[in-house]
Amino acid sequence: MNYASFPFGNRLAASREDAREGSDFIDLERLLAMAKRQAKVVGVGAVIGLLLGLVYLQTTPPTFTASTRVLIDEGMNKMVDEVSATPVNMQTDAAILSQIEIIKSARLAAVVVEKQKLDQNASFMQPPQSLLSTLVGYARGFLQVFRSAPEIAGSPELTDAQRKAMADAARKEQAVAMLQNNIMAERSGRSYVISMAYRAHDPQLAAAITKAYADAFVADQLDASFDATEKAAVWLQGRLEELRTSSQKAALEVEKFRAENGLAAARGETIAEQQLSDLNAQLILAQADTAKARARYEQYRTIVESGPEAAVGNSTLSAAEAGNPLISELKKRHSGVSKREQEISAGFGPNHPQAVALRKEQSDLATQIFRELSQLSETYRNEFEVAQSRETALRNSVSEATGQNSSANQAQVRLRELQQQATALSTLYQTFLSRYEEASQQRSFPIAKVRVISEATMPRGPSSPRTSMVFGLALVLGVVLGAAFGALNEFNERFFRTAEDVRERLGVKFLGYLPLIASNEDRKDAGKTGNMGTPPPSRAAELMKRRARMRIAVDQPASMFAETLRSTKIAGDVVLQDIGSKVIGVISMLPGEGKSTVAANLAGLIASNGARTLLIDADLRNPGLSRSLGIDAEQGLVEAVVNDQGWQSVVKVDRQSKMAIVPAVVRGRFSHTSELLSSAGMRRFIDDAKATFDYIIVDLPPLGPVVDAKAFAPLADGFVLVAEWGATPRPLVRSGLGAEPQIASKVLGLVLNKVDLKKLPRYGAYGGSEQFLERYSSYYIDKSETKAKA
């Protein structure tokens, strides 16, 4: 078993904060352990779920689903879209969803009801109900009883025809609502296909309604297209008259404004614009002529200002001028005379009469050339002045024309505004006229954008309830329900189950497990007694069984029960090693946890080992130890303490183990037990016993109901705490030890009593000692096994 190691010289703190209670992390191993413990609960939940699923299948009428598929086809209405007054882009998700909402609408459902006469169809209006629906209907009817119907004051009496009409309208509304609840429409993936389906208990009715829905949807698309085109044509017709009048009025205003402001146009331009353009062209030519005349005049004026001597040489620039043959001839003659003068001067000397005559002739020719050049300079000056005057006159004309054109431009802005307005109205009128003609033609095209691509057929088998799905869902729900109850059981688990619970949640040493004492034969006998109705066992037999439970450690020293008590003795020896005669109290929190059995067996085990042992029954209000041992005494602990007598006066000795026993004899109600246990006489009684015995085992009352154990605490060297496996709440033990620090500081450890060894491995962690109980069993031999071997 998983026994704790015992420190020397000190004790472990008896209580600490429960750091794990409700807040620790549950790992996978803990989850698996919980699942194993609650496997039966989960299994029961699964079976209940399957049974409920079977009941549901047996009580639910089958439902048949018929389906059809329609395509939102843009290609079928391509020609209509080209002339449509209100084109709609159906290639969006929103448009497809809008079509689905149209299918689910009350208007389309009303069309199907009217076409199929569903309000008069008994199988449609009153379908078979499942058990669940019937129960829900009964519940609603029961609740309706507690609701007071509103009183309609002053309501007139209705005739039979009015009542019939109201009943028919109510039936149609009910039929429409039922259709809307059972019709299904959804988009197929990302395509333009819409799948429509209808559920009904009659397969023929489901197919007929689905087909009627498809036809009604196609017809609705045709009607919607025709109505929209009709309304557009009517509106366009009225709008055309307004546009025609507005366009004509705008054109007349343009022409009237043009005439009032003299904005007559030729070749796309006004007269003022054409005049200004011509003057600008003439001004440019005049400026060129003036520049040319100025240059020519400046040239000849420079030659004339240079004098007659330089005139011949400078006149070369104008020699090529057309219309100056005289100057050319004079220059030619001047050149010939100069050449002859140079030849004669070179041959006969410069003073030769002929050379002198030639030089004189040369001077006369130069004077003639200068005079001609002076006349040309005056001529060119006059031409320059004429060109300059013409340029000035043209510039003034351009300025005047520009001012006139500016006024015309301001009027032109307004004219362009009127022209734009007239053009816009004319364009709009032409557009609306074209749309009106197109809309008029579109009314003759009965084409919808919807076509049926899969006709509705009668379903071959029911769509619901599906057996596999129902059983699977029922199984899952049952398992979930069982898991919920199992989790609730685990949540409510507040008891000691394993050594880990004792150490971690309580903070004390764990001394071991004490298995259930009842043998298999006792259980079989109890079962037979209950089944056959035989009377319960006699009082003598019951006393013998009690006595046997008090001597298990003595009769079966190789059992697991005795081994746990040996661990308890070792804990006392180790912790209390410096004390000669050890006083050990056996306590519990609640009555019935088996502390008296543990005390008797612990004392018997120690005595069997040769130690001098005294067992005291100090539970003076309920001396269960004395009754179980079957001691018939006249005096006991009370008499010895009250009369200040030693233990020898009331002691009883077990002949087999040589264990001394001080019983408790209670006569009537004795309520001052705590004063007795804490009295000086009790201290003298214990001191007297210490002089003789090595171990004094004291069976004390439970800590919960009375304070006797607290009163005896100063006389005890240590306490052994007994808790019932799976029955003693952990918070109770923790709060009890927290409230009694004097006892808690002396607790040697805790023993778990009445342990179900078959269930214990379910609570142990993987790798813990609880998982290896079967392998430990080869070291434990109880009485029945010993007899079998003999």
Buried (B, 14 or more C-beta within 10 A) or exposed (E): BBBBEBEEEEBBEBBBEBEEEEEEEEEEEBEEBBBEBBEEBBEBBBEBBBEBBBEBBEBBBEBBBBBBBBBBBBEBBEEBBEBBBEEBEBEEEEEBEEBBEBBBBEEBBBBBBBBBEBBEBEEBEEBEBBEEBEEEEEEEEEEEEEEEEEEEEEEEEEEEEEEEEEEEEEBBBBBBEBBBEBBBBEBEEEEBBBBBBBBBBBBEBBBBBBBBBBBBBBBBBBEEBBEBBBEBBEBBEEBBEEBBEBBBEBBEBBEEBBEEBEBEEEEEEBBBBEBBEEBBEBBEEBBEBBBEBBEBBEBBBEBBEBEBEBBBEBBEEBEEBEEBEEBBEBBEBBEBBBEBBEEBBEEEEEEBEEBBEBBEBBBEBBEBBBBBBBBBBBBBBEBBBEBBEBBEEBBEBBEEBEEBBEEBEEBBEEBEEBBEBBBEBBEBBEEBBEBBEBBBEBEEBEBBBBBBEBEBEBBEEBBEBEEEEBBEBBBEBBBBBBBEBBBEEBEEBEBBBBBBBBBBBBBBBBBBBBBBBEBEEEEEBEEEEEEEEEEEBEEEEEBEBBEBBBBBBBBBBBBBBBBBBBBBBBBBBBBBEEEEBBBBBBBBBBBEBBBBBBBBBBBBBBBBEEBBBBBBBBBBBBBBBBBBBEBEBEBBBBBBBEEEBBBEEBBBEBEEBBBBBBBBBBEEEEEEBBEBBBBEBBBBBBEBBBEBBBBBBBBBBBBBEBBBBBBBBEBBBBBBBBBBBBEBBBEBBBBBBEEBEEBBBBBBBBBBBBBEBEEBBBBBBEEBBBBBBEEBEEEBBBBEBEEEEE
